[in-house]
């Protein structure tokens, strides 16, 4: 009979007699990145196939200080989403460069210097999908209102055999986390808070 040795490894709880078994971690190479509406309605497919690395936007909040008497308390202010980056290979057929140039031209034409009348004409959606190694999605980070802040086309070097890469810096407006069933994690929280406010006339903290 096999011995369940994995049950002997983990972290002791405060009780001192109970262990919690550690779980399989997310591995960095099990991902795919999809860009929807990038450089046009059919753009972004080549970047998906040639992607090498992709970061995630950092989430932060303004800290609001409320003073009263001899004390002060802190609450969350506006949420901020940082830039994130995608690095991809530059294939010999120029397909990735063409998609990137199409996106940048939608933001501002390098040929005529014309710019888009409205941001909705060039913003796109970025989905970073974490998979289990067999193609099944575990969860997904969906960034909307994205546009390219910076495009770095890399460099050439006679002494190197490395591939030439292209790096993009992207600014999103918002990012939502979805589970394996396609359910937004934020939806239940927003609903419960709203019900609390509507039923009590104010927010009751747990």
CORRAMO-V214355 format. One record per residue. N is the residue number from 1. RES is the residue in three letters. PSI is psi in radians with two decimals (none if undefined). Layout:
# CORRAMO-V214355
n=[N/N]
res=[RES/RES]
psi=[PSI/PSI]
This chain:
# CORRAMO-V214355
n=[1/2/3/4/5/6/7/8/9/10/11/12/13/14/15/16/17/18/19/20/21/22/23/24/25/26/27/28/29/30/31/32/33/34/35/36/37/38/39/40/41/42/43/44/45/46/47/48/49/50/51/52/53/54/55/56/57/58/59/60/61/62/63/64/65/66/67/68/69/70/71/72/73/74/75/76/77/78/79/80/81/82/83/84/85/86/87/88/89/90/91/92/93/94/95/96/97/98/99/100/101/102/103/104/105/106/107/108/109/110/111/112/113/114/115/116/117/118/119/120/121/122/123/124/125/126/127/128/129/130/131/132/133/134/135/136/137/138/139/140/141/142/143/144/145/146/147/148/149/150/151/152/153/154/155/156/157/158/159/160/161/162/163/164/165/166/167/168/169/170/171/172/173/174/175/176/177/178/179/180/181/182/183/184/185/186/187/188/189/190/191/192/193/194/195/196/197/198/199/200/201/202/203/204/205/206]
res=[UNK/UNK/UNK/UNK/UNK/UNK/UNK/UNK/UNK/UNK/UNK/UNK/UNK/UNK/UNK/UNK/UNK/UNK/UNK/UNK/UNK/UNK/UNK/UNK/UNK/UNK/UNK/UNK/UNK/UNK/UNK/UNK/UNK/UNK/UNK/UNK/UNK/UNK/UNK/UNK/UNK/UNK/UNK/UNK/UNK/UNK/UNK/UNK/UNK/UNK/UNK/UNK/UNK/UNK/UNK/UNK/UNK/UNK/UNK/UNK/UNK/UNK/UNK/UNK/UNK/UNK/UNK/UNK/UNK/UNK/UNK/UNK/UNK/UNK/UNK/UNK/UNK/UNK/UNK/UNK/UNK/UNK/UNK/UNK/UNK/UNK/UNK/UNK/UNK/UNK/UNK/UNK/UNK/UNK/UNK/UNK/UNK/UNK/UNK/UNK/UNK/UNK/UNK/UNK/UNK/UNK/UNK/UNK/UNK/UNK/UNK/UNK/UNK/UNK/UNK/UNK/UNK/UNK/UNK/UNK/UNK/UNK/UNK/UNK/UNK/UNK/UNK/UNK/UNK/UNK/UNK/UNK/UNK/UNK/UNK/UNK/UNK/UNK/UNK/UNK/UNK/UNK/UNK/UNK/UNK/UNK/UNK/UNK/UNK/UNK/UNK/UNK/UNK/UNK/UNK/UNK/UNK/UNK/UNK/UNK/UNK/UNK/UNK/UNK/UNK/UNK/UNK/UNK/UNK/UNK/UNK/UNK/UNK/UNK/UNK/UNK/UNK/UNK/UNK/UNK/UNK/UNK/UNK/UNK/UNK/UNK/UNK/UNK/UNK/UNK/UNK/UNK/UNK/UNK/UNK/UNK/UNK/UNK/UNK/UNK/UNK/UNK/UNK/UNK/UNK/UNK]
psi=[2.29/2.47/2.23/1.33/-0.46/-0.44/-0.21/-0.03/2.44/-2.66/2.28/2.41/3.09/-0.37/-0.40/-0.08/0.01/2.34/2.57/2.12/2.38/2.70/2.80/2.20/2.79/2.32/2.44/-0.45/-0.11/1.35/2.85/2.69/2.23/2.34/1.99/2.15/0.33/2.02/0.42/3.03/-0.51/0.12/2.92/-0.24/-0.68/-0.59/-0.62/-0.77/-0.53/0.06/2.43/-0.84/2.69/2.22/3.04/2.58/2.44/2.40/2.27/2.85/2.55/2.46/2.10/2.20/2.24/2.08/2.45/2.09/-2.24/0.14/2.96/2.58/2.87/2.39/2.88/2.37/-2.47/2.51/2.54/2.45/2.21/2.96/2.71/2.93/2.63/2.25/2.30/2.77/2.63/1.65/2.73/-0.34/-0.04/0.21/-0.69/-0.76/-0.68/-0.74/-0.74/-0.76/-0.63/-0.71/-0.80/-0.60/-0.56/-0.58/-0.77/2.15/2.15/-0.35/-0.78/-0.16/0.18/2.57/2.78/2.46/-0.68/2.60/-0.47/-0.27/-0.28/-0.16/2.60/3.06/2.43/2.14/2.10/1.96/2.15/2.20/2.96/0.09/-0.18/0.20/-0.11/2.28/2.26/-0.79/3.04/2.42/2.06/1.95/2.25/2.85/0.62/2.58/2.73/2.10/-0.66/2.39/2.08/1.97/0.16/-2.75/2.99/2.65/2.02/-0.43/0.01/2.53/0.09/2.69/2.65/2.25/2.78/2.32/2.37/2.40/2.17/2.39/2.10/2.82/-0.56/2.71/2.24/2.43/2.25/2.48/-3.03/-0.34/0.09/0.37/2.25/2.21/-0.55/-0.31/-0.77/-0.69/-0.81/-0.68/-0.77/-0.67/-0.71/-0.74/-0.66/-0.79/-0.74/-0.60/-0.53/-0.23/0.03/3.05/2.13/2.09/2.52/none]
